[in-house]
Amino acid sequence: MATTLVRPRTLLEAAPPAHKAPALRNLGPNWYASVMGTAIVAGAGASLPYQLPGQRVACQLVWALSAAALAVLLTARAGHWLHHRDRARAHLLDPAVAPFYGCLAMALLAVGSGTLLVGKDLIGTGAAVAVDAVLFTAGTVTGLAAAVAVPYLMVVRHKAEPRQATPVWLLPLVAPMVSAAVGPLLIPHLPAGQPREALLLACYAMFGLSLLATLLMLPLIFGRLLVGGPLPLALTPTLFLVLGPLGQSTTAVNQLADVAPQSVDGAYAAALGAFAVVYGVPVMGFALLWLALATALLVRAARDGMGFAMTWWALTFPVGTCVTAAAGLARHTGLTAFSWLAAALFAALLTAWLVTATRTLHALLTRRLP
């Protein structure tokens, strides 16, 4: 009589195990954009030429929120890599997701600079300098690594096509520019002499690195729009990412010009001060042109039924860099027009942040996200 072998139920553990922490499985690096977008509200608000009663306190609260969000997100992303390593590797090999690894560096840098700008009022200057030094170092190293690693993956693994070009590709390239813009905050806290000069010139080197890489990428993005038409509705807000390198580079040259007299001799310091205006004004003009184009396409997408997505956070940080850029030009030119421009852009930034943060919180509470 034939014997039928039945596999015991106790041996079924060979089946794929259930994933731990399932809520973290789809938590991608794009979530760092929410930290960036929150931190820039505090930094931009503190840099405005016009200060209203209670404005600095509000900036302190927003900075504290961004710092808490960064701590929570770093912990959650560590859990993502621990429990969902297959998904994390898939993100690195996805040309639509991998560029968002640049957001990690910019989140660290944005919260660090906010600590020294407004957080020092709460934790003290000494602690603020220490926190910013740690976050600046971590953010700069991470940003430089992303600026090399992500383009490398795009070349050898992603095999992207021209029609796939979006402003998201700029994210890893902009991270060193953020380091160039916030690094000057630490220069006055360094010993006089070579330490200050070294950091100043390192920031200029990162400014050049990011600027030239961005200039290589922008024609691909603009050409994609002209030949391929508007981006998909959900990606339309990413058009504002182009403002990031424009506003941040203008912010960088103005911030560096502020501390140049403390770092290099008078002739070089005067030249760097002139460069801040000679470079910043034309770039701000192009930023306003792109802002108008991106806004028109955003209105078109909204009329066509664009729904909420995490890409809405692209409406915050890049606009914030334009606020700090206009404020820097106001300092170095003395023109009231730039002060008005900074205030108007900040009003747009604050509106975008309130709407996006509210929609994100609602999506989290209803478990539509992550």
C-alpha positions as CSV (number, residue, x, y, z in Angstrom):
1,M,0.0,0.0,0.0
2,A,1.4,3.4,-1.0
3,T,2.4,5.8,1.7
4,T,1.6,9.5,1.3
5,L,4.0,11.8,2.9
6,V,2.3,14.9,4.4
7,R,4.5,17.8,5.4
8,P,3.9,18.6,9.1
9,R,2.4,22.0,9.8
10,T,5.3,22.7,12.2
11,L,7.8,22.8,9.3
12,L,6.0,25.6,7.5
13,E,8.4,28.1,9.0
14,A,10.4,27.8,5.7
15,A,7.9,30.2,4.2
16,P,8.9,33.8,3.9
17,P,8.6,35.4,7.3
18,A,6.3,38.4,7.9
19,H,8.1,41.7,7.8
20,K,8.7,43.4,11.1
21,A,7.6,47.0,11.5
22,P,5.4,47.0,8.5
23,A,4.6,50.7,8.9
24,L,8.2,51.5,8.0
25,R,8.4,49.4,4.8
26,N,7.4,52.3,2.5
27,L,9.2,55.0,4.4
28,G,11.5,56.4,1.8
29,P,14.3,59.0,1.9
30,N,11.8,61.6,0.4
31,W,10.5,62.1,4.0
32,Y,13.5,64.1,4.8
33,A,12.1,66.8,2.6
34,S,9.5,67.5,5.4
35,V,12.4,68.2,7.8
36,M,14.1,70.5,5.3
37,G,10.9,72.3,4.6
38,T,10.2,72.9,8.3
39,A,13.7,74.0,9.2
40,I,13.9,76.5,6.4
41,V,10.9,78.3,7.8
42,A,12.8,79.0,11.0
43,G,16.0,80.0,9.2
44,A,14.3,82.2,6.7
45,G,12.1,83.9,9.3
46,A,15.1,84.7,11.4
47,S,17.0,86.2,8.4
48,L,14.2,88.6,7.3
49,P,15.0,92.3,7.2
50,Y,11.7,92.9,8.9
51,Q,11.0,91.4,12.3
52,L,7.5,91.4,13.8
53,P,6.8,91.1,17.6
54,G,6.9,87.4,18.5
55,Q,8.4,86.4,15.2
56,R,11.6,85.1,16.7
57,V,9.7,83.0,19.3
58,A,7.7,81.5,16.4
59,C,10.9,80.7,14.6
60,Q,12.2,79.0,17.7
61,L,9.1,76.8,18.0
62,V,9.4,75.8,14.3
63,W,13.1,75.0,14.7
64,A,12.3,72.8,17.7
65,L,9.6,71.0,15.6
66,S,12.1,70.4,12.8
67,A,14.7,69.1,15.3
68,A,12.2,66.7,16.8
69,A,11.0,65.6,13.4
70,L,14.7,64.9,12.4
71,A,15.2,62.8,15.4
72,V,12.1,60.7,14.8
73,L,12.8,60.3,11.1
74,L,16.4,59.2,11.7
75,T,15.2,56.6,14.1
76,A,12.4,55.4,11.7
77,R,14.8,55.3,8.7
78,A,17.2,53.2,10.8
79,G,14.4,50.8,11.4
80,H,13.6,50.8,7.7
81,W,17.1,49.7,6.9
82,L,17.2,47.2,9.7
83,H,13.9,45.4,9.0
84,H,13.3,46.2,5.3
85,R,16.8,46.0,3.8
86,D,15.4,44.6,0.5
87,R,13.2,47.6,0.1
88,A,16.0,50.0,1.0
89,R,18.3,48.5,-1.7
90,A,15.4,48.7,-4.2
91,H,15.2,52.5,-3.4
92,L,18.9,52.9,-4.2
93,L,18.4,51.2,-7.6
94,D,15.2,53.2,-8.4
95,P,16.1,56.3,-10.5
96,A,12.9,58.0,-9.1
97,V,13.8,57.4,-5.5
98,A,17.6,57.3,-5.2
99,P,18.1,61.1,-5.7
100,F,16.1,61.7,-2.5
101,Y,19.1,60.5,-0.5
102,G,20.4,64.0,-1.0
103,C,17.6,65.1,1.3
104,L,19.2,63.4,4.3
105,A,22.2,65.7,4.0
106,M,20.1,68.8,3.5
107,A,17.9,67.9,6.5
108,L,20.9,67.6,8.8
109,L,22.4,70.9,7.5
110,A,19.1,72.8,7.7
111,V,18.4,71.8,11.3
112,G,22.0,72.5,12.2
113,S,22.0,76.0,10.8
114,G,18.6,76.6,12.5
115,T,20.2,75.6,15.8
116,L,22.8,78.3,15.5
117,L,20.4,80.9,14.2
118,V,17.5,80.6,16.6
119,G,18.1,77.4,18.7
120,K,20.9,79.1,20.6
121,D,18.2,81.2,22.4
122,L,16.9,78.0,23.9
123,I,19.9,75.8,24.5
124,G,22.7,78.4,24.7
125,T,25.4,79.5,22.3
126,G,28.0,76.9,23.3
127,A,25.6,74.0,22.9
128,A,24.3,75.4,19.6
129,V,27.7,75.6,18.2
130,A,28.5,72.0,19.2
131,V,25.2,70.7,17.7
132,D,25.7,72.7,14.5
133,A,29.3,71.5,14.2
134,V,28.2,67.8,14.4
135,L,25.2,68.2,12.0
136,F,27.3,70.3,9.6
137,T,30.0,67.7,9.5
138,A,27.6,64.8,9.1
139,G,25.5,66.6,6.5
140,T,28.5,67.7,4.5
141,V,30.1,64.2,4.4
142,T,26.7,62.7,3.5
143,G,26.0,65.3,0.9
144,L,29.4,64.9,-0.8
145,A,28.9,61.1,-0.8
146,A,25.4,61.5,-2.3
147,A,26.8,63.9,-5.0
148,V,29.1,61.1,-6.2
149,A,27.2,57.9,-5.4
150,V,23.8,58.8,-6.9
151,P,25.2,60.0,-10.2
152,Y,27.4,56.9,-10.3
153,L,24.3,54.7,-9.8
154,M,22.4,56.6,-12.5
155,V,25.3,55.9,-14.9
156,V,25.9,52.3,-14.2
157,R,22.7,50.9,-12.8
158,H,19.6,53.1,-13.4
159,K,19.8,53.3,-17.2
160,A,17.5,56.4,-17.2
161,E,16.1,57.8,-20.4
162,P,15.9,61.5,-21.3
163,R,12.1,61.5,-20.9
164,Q,12.6,60.5,-17.3
165,A,14.5,63.6,-16.4
166,T,12.9,65.6,-13.6
167,P,14.1,68.3,-11.2
168,V,14.4,65.5,-8.6
169,W,17.7,64.6,-10.2
170,L,19.1,67.9,-8.8
171,L,18.7,66.8,-5.1
172,P,22.0,65.1,-4.6
173,L,23.9,67.8,-6.5
174,V,22.4,70.7,-4.4
175,A,23.4,69.2,-1.0
176,P,27.0,70.6,-1.2
177,M,25.6,74.0,-2.0
178,V,23.6,73.9,1.3
179,S,26.9,73.2,3.1
180,A,28.4,76.2,1.3
181,A,25.5,78.4,2.5
182,V,25.4,77.3,6.1
183,G,29.1,76.7,6.7
184,P,29.8,80.5,7.2
185,L,27.7,80.4,10.4
186,L,30.5,78.4,12.0
187,I,33.4,80.5,10.8
188,P,33.3,83.2,13.6
189,H,33.4,80.4,16.2
190,L,36.7,79.0,14.8
191,P,40.2,80.2,15.8
192,A,41.4,83.1,13.7
193,G,43.8,82.4,10.9
194,Q,44.0,79.2,8.9
195,P,41.0,77.4,10.4
196,R,38.7,80.2,9.3
197,E,40.3,80.6,5.9
198,A,40.2,76.8,5.3
199,L,36.5,76.6,6.0
200,L,35.8,79.7,3.9
201,L,37.6,78.3,0.9
202,A,36.1,74.8,1.4
203,C,32.7,76.4,1.3
204,Y,33.6,78.1,-2.0
205,A,34.9,74.8,-3.4
206,M,31.5,73.2,-2.5
207,F,29.8,76.2,-4.1
208,G,31.7,75.6,-7.3
209,L,31.2,71.8,-7.2
210,S,27.4,72.1,-6.9
211,L,27.0,75.0,-9.3
212,L,28.8,73.4,-12.2
213,A,27.1,70.0,-11.6
214,T,23.7,71.9,-11.6
215,L,24.6,73.7,-14.8
216,L,25.2,70.3,-16.4
217,M,21.8,69.0,-15.3
218,L,19.5,71.9,-15.9
219,P,19.5,71.7,-19.7
220,L,18.3,68.1,-19.4
221,I,15.4,69.1,-17.2
222,F,14.4,72.2,-19.3
223,G,14.8,70.2,-22.5
224,R,12.5,67.5,-21.1
225,L,9.8,70.1,-20.5
226,L,10.1,71.6,-23.9
227,V,10.1,68.3,-25.8
228,G,8.1,66.1,-23.5
229,G,5.5,68.5,-22.3
230,P,4.4,69.1,-18.6
231,L,5.4,66.7,-15.9
232,P,2.8,64.2,-14.5
233,L,0.5,65.9,-12.1
234,A,2.0,64.4,-9.0
235,L,5.5,65.6,-10.0
236,T,4.6,69.1,-11.0
237,P,5.5,70.6,-7.6
238,T,9.1,69.3,-8.1
239,L,9.6,72.1,-10.7
240,F,10.2,74.3,-7.7
241,L,13.3,72.2,-6.9
242,V,15.1,74.2,-9.6
243,L,14.9,77.2,-7.3
244,G,17.0,75.3,-4.7
245,P,20.4,75.7,-6.4
246,L,19.6,79.2,-7.5
247,G,18.5,80.6,-4.2
248,Q,21.0,78.6,-2.2
249,S,24.0,79.6,-4.3
250,T,23.0,83.3,-3.9
251,T,22.6,82.8,-0.2
252,A,26.0,81.1,-0.1
253,V,27.9,83.9,-1.8
254,N,26.2,86.5,0.5
255,Q,26.8,84.5,3.7
256,L,30.5,83.9,2.7
257,A,30.9,87.6,1.9
258,D,29.7,88.4,5.4
259,V,32.5,86.4,7.1
260,A,35.2,87.0,4.5
261,P,36.7,90.0,6.3
262,Q,37.3,87.7,9.3
263,S,38.9,85.0,7.2
264,V,41.1,86.5,4.4
265,D,42.9,89.8,3.9
266,G,41.1,93.0,2.9
267,A,41.6,92.8,-0.9
268,Y,40.2,89.3,-1.2
269,A,37.3,90.2,1.2
270,A,36.4,93.2,-0.9
271,A,36.4,91.1,-4.0
272,L,34.2,88.4,-2.5
273,G,31.8,91.1,-1.3
274,A,31.5,92.4,-4.9
275,F,31.1,88.9,-6.2
276,A,28.1,88.3,-3.9
277,V,26.2,91.1,-5.7
278,V,27.6,90.6,-9.2
279,Y,26.6,86.9,-9.1
280,G,23.5,87.1,-6.9
281,V,21.5,89.7,-8.7
282,P,21.4,88.0,-12.1
283,V,20.8,84.6,-10.6
284,M,17.9,86.0,-8.5
285,G,16.5,87.3,-11.8
286,F,16.5,83.9,-13.3
287,A,15.1,82.4,-10.1
288,L,12.1,84.8,-10.4
289,L,11.6,83.8,-14.0
290,W,11.6,80.1,-13.1
291,L,9.3,80.8,-10.1
292,A,6.8,82.4,-12.5
293,L,7.0,79.4,-14.9
294,A,6.7,76.8,-12.1
295,T,3.8,78.6,-10.6
296,A,1.9,78.7,-13.9
297,L,2.4,75.0,-14.4
298,L,1.4,74.3,-10.8
299,V,-1.9,76.2,-11.3
300,R,-2.5,74.3,-14.5
301,A,-1.9,71.0,-12.7
302,A,-4.2,72.0,-9.9
303,R,-7.0,72.7,-12.4
304,D,-6.4,69.3,-13.9
305,G,-7.0,67.6,-10.5
306,M,-3.6,67.4,-8.9
307,G,-4.0,65.6,-5.6
308,F,-1.8,65.7,-2.5
309,A,1.5,63.9,-2.6
310,M,4.8,64.2,-0.7
311,T,6.1,66.1,-3.7
312,W,4.2,69.1,-2.2
313,W,7.2,69.6,0.1
314,A,9.1,70.8,-2.9
315,L,7.1,74.0,-2.5
316,T,8.9,74.8,0.8
317,F,12.7,74.5,1.0
318,P,13.5,75.9,-2.5
319,V,11.3,78.9,-1.9
320,G,13.0,79.4,1.5
321,T,16.4,79.5,-0.1
322,C,15.1,82.4,-2.3
323,V,14.0,84.2,0.9
324,T,17.5,84.0,2.4
325,A,19.0,84.9,-1.0
326,A,16.9,88.1,-1.2
327,A,17.6,89.0,2.4
328,G,21.4,88.6,1.7
329,L,21.1,90.9,-1.4
330,A,19.2,93.4,0.7
331,R,22.1,93.5,3.2
332,H,24.8,93.9,0.5
333,T,23.0,96.3,-1.8
334,G,20.9,98.3,0.7
335,L,18.0,98.2,-1.7
336,T,14.6,98.2,0.0
337,A,13.2,96.3,-3.0
338,F,15.1,93.2,-2.0
339,S,13.7,93.5,1.5
340,W,10.2,93.6,0.1
341,L,11.0,90.6,-2.1
342,A,12.3,88.6,0.9
343,A,9.1,89.4,2.8
344,A,6.8,88.5,-0.1
345,L,8.6,85.2,-0.7
346,F,8.5,84.4,3.0
347,A,4.7,84.9,3.0
348,A,4.5,82.4,0.1
349,L,6.8,80.0,2.0
350,L,4.7,80.2,5.1
351,T,1.5,79.6,3.2
352,A,3.0,76.6,1.4
353,W,4.4,75.1,4.6
354,L,1.1,75.4,6.5
355,V,-0.9,73.8,3.7
356,T,1.6,71.0,3.1
357,A,2.2,70.3,6.8
358,T,-1.5,70.1,7.4
359,R,-2.1,67.8,4.5
360,T,0.8,65.6,5.6
361,L,-0.4,65.3,9.2
362,H,-3.9,64.4,8.0
363,A,-2.5,61.7,5.7
364,L,-0.5,60.3,8.6
365,L,-3.5,60.3,10.9
366,T,-5.7,58.6,8.3
367,R,-2.8,56.1,7.6
368,R,-2.6,57.1,3.9
369,L,1.1,57.7,4.5
370,P,3.8,56.5,4.6
